[in-house]
Amino acid sequence: MTYKNLFNENESQEAIRRIESLTPESQPQWGKMSVSEMLAHCNVTYELVYTDKHPKPKGIQKFFIKLFAKKLVVGPKPYKRNLRTAPVFLITDERDFTTEKNRLIDHIQKTQKHGSTYFNDKESHAFGPLTDVEWNILFSKHLDHHLRQFGV
C-alpha cells in the first residue's frame, strides 16, 4: 500500500484537512477509543520524536520490539483493526478534543517543515535508525489507520 508523503506540504495539508473534519461527537467505526483519545494516541508518535516524555526501551526489550514490531510499524501492510497497541500508546485519562487536535496538527506541520532529510537515519525511540521512507510510513500509516477508524 502507498501512504501519503507527510513530508510533502500538499499531502500533509490533506491529512490536516481530514483531522479538521473530526468533531468531538465523531464516533469510531471500530475500537474503543473516543475521538479525543484517538488524537492523543496519535500524538504519542510525535512525542516519541520530539520529547523525552516516554522512557526508551533498553536491552532485551528493545531487541524484541525491533524484532517483532518494526516490520509491522514501518512495513507497507496496513494495520489490522483492533490490533493491540504498545503500552506507551495507551491513553487512560480524559483528553480535551481541541487541545489534542491542535497538538496533532502542530506535530504534522513541524514534521513537514523539518522534511525528509531531517529524518533520514534519525534514531527512533524503539527501532534504531530509520530511513526517511520508513519514518514517513510510520507517521502516515498510523495516522491514516486512525482517521479511517473515525470515518475521515
C-alpha positions as CSV (number, residue, x, y, z in Angstrom):
1,M,0.0,0.0,0.0
2,T,1.1,3.5,-0.7
3,Y,0.9,6.1,2.0
4,K,0.7,9.9,1.8
5,N,4.1,11.6,2.0
6,L,3.7,13.7,5.1
7,F,7.0,15.5,4.3
8,N,5.2,17.0,1.3
9,E,3.3,20.2,2.1
10,N,0.2,19.3,0.0
11,E,-0.1,15.8,1.3
12,S,0.4,16.9,4.9
13,Q,-2.3,19.5,4.4
14,E,-4.6,16.8,3.1
15,A,-4.1,14.9,6.3
16,I,-4.7,18.1,8.3
17,R,-8.0,18.6,6.4
18,R,-9.1,15.1,7.4
19,I,-8.2,15.9,11.1
20,E,-10.1,19.2,10.9
21,S,-13.2,17.3,9.7
22,L,-13.4,15.5,13.0
23,T,-15.7,16.8,15.8
24,P,-16.0,16.0,19.5
25,E,-19.0,13.8,18.5
26,S,-17.2,11.7,15.9
27,Q,-17.7,8.0,16.6
28,P,-15.3,5.2,15.8
29,Q,-16.3,2.6,13.2
30,W,-14.3,0.1,15.3
31,G,-12.4,0.0,18.5
32,K,-13.0,1.6,21.9
33,M,-11.2,4.9,21.8
34,S,-13.1,8.2,21.8
35,V,-12.1,10.7,19.2
36,S,-10.1,12.7,21.9
37,E,-8.3,9.6,23.0
38,M,-7.5,8.7,19.4
39,L,-6.0,12.2,18.8
40,A,-3.9,11.9,22.0
41,H,-2.9,8.4,20.9
42,C,-1.7,9.7,17.5
43,N,0.2,12.5,19.3
44,V,2.3,9.9,21.1
45,T,4.0,9.0,17.8
46,Y,5.3,12.6,17.7
47,E,6.1,12.8,21.4
48,L,8.5,9.9,20.9
49,V,10.3,12.0,18.4
50,Y,10.2,15.5,19.9
51,T,10.2,15.0,23.6
52,D,11.7,12.8,26.3
53,K,8.3,12.3,27.9
54,H,8.4,8.5,27.4
55,P,11.2,6.2,28.6
56,K,13.1,4.5,25.9
57,P,13.1,0.7,25.8
58,K,16.5,-0.8,26.5
59,G,18.4,-4.1,26.1
60,I,16.3,-7.2,25.5
61,Q,13.1,-5.2,25.4
62,K,14.4,-3.0,22.6
63,F,15.7,-6.1,20.8
64,F,12.3,-7.8,20.9
65,I,10.5,-4.6,19.8
66,K,12.8,-4.3,16.8
67,L,12.5,-8.0,16.0
68,F,8.7,-8.3,16.2
69,A,7.2,-4.8,15.8
70,K,9.4,-2.9,13.4
71,K,8.2,-4.7,10.3
72,L,4.6,-4.2,11.3
73,V,5.1,-0.5,12.0
74,V,7.3,0.6,9.1
75,G,6.3,-2.0,6.6
76,P,3.8,-1.4,3.8
77,K,0.9,-3.6,5.1
78,P,-1.9,-1.6,6.7
79,Y,-2.7,-2.2,10.4
80,K,-5.5,-4.6,11.1
81,R,-8.5,-3.3,13.0
82,N,-8.5,-3.8,16.8
83,L,-4.7,-4.6,16.8
84,R,-3.3,-4.3,20.3
85,T,-1.2,-1.2,20.9
86,A,2.1,-0.8,22.8
87,P,1.6,0.3,26.4
88,V,3.2,3.7,25.7
89,F,0.4,4.5,23.3
90,L,-2.5,3.7,25.7
91,I,-4.5,6.7,26.7
92,T,-6.1,6.1,30.1
93,D,-7.2,9.6,31.1
94,E,-9.7,12.1,29.8
95,R,-8.4,14.3,27.0
96,D,-9.6,17.6,25.5
97,F,-10.6,17.3,21.9
98,T,-9.5,20.8,20.8
99,T,-6.1,20.6,22.6
100,E,-5.3,17.1,21.2
101,K,-6.4,18.1,17.7
102,N,-4.3,21.2,17.7
103,R,-1.3,19.4,19.1
104,L,-1.6,16.8,16.3
105,I,-1.8,19.4,13.6
106,D,1.2,21.2,15.0
107,H,3.2,18.0,15.1
108,I,2.3,17.3,11.4
109,Q,3.3,20.8,10.4
110,K,6.5,20.7,12.4
111,T,7.4,17.3,10.8
112,Q,6.6,18.5,7.3
113,K,8.8,21.6,7.8
114,H,11.7,19.5,9.1
115,G,11.4,17.5,5.9
116,S,12.7,14.1,4.9
117,T,16.4,14.9,5.2
118,Y,16.0,15.7,8.9
119,F,14.5,12.2,9.4
120,N,16.8,10.1,7.2
121,D,18.8,7.8,9.5
122,K,17.3,9.5,12.6
123,E,17.2,7.2,15.6
124,S,13.7,6.1,16.5
125,H,12.6,5.6,20.1
126,A,12.5,1.8,19.8
127,F,13.6,0.7,16.3
128,G,17.0,2.3,15.9
129,P,17.9,4.4,12.9
130,L,15.1,4.6,10.2
131,T,15.2,5.9,6.7
132,D,13.1,8.9,5.7
133,V,10.8,6.5,3.9
134,E,10.4,4.3,7.0
135,W,9.7,7.5,9.1
136,N,7.0,8.6,6.6
137,I,5.4,5.2,6.7
138,L,5.4,5.2,10.5
139,F,3.8,8.6,10.6
140,S,1.4,8.3,7.6
141,K,0.2,4.7,8.1
142,H,-0.6,5.2,11.8
143,L,-2.5,8.4,11.2
144,D,-4.4,7.1,8.2
145,H,-5.4,4.0,10.2
146,H,-7.0,6.1,12.9
147,L,-8.6,8.6,10.7
148,R,-10.2,5.8,8.8
149,Q,-11.3,4.4,12.2
150,F,-13.3,7.6,12.6
151,G,-14.6,7.7,9.0
152,V,-12.4,10.5,7.6
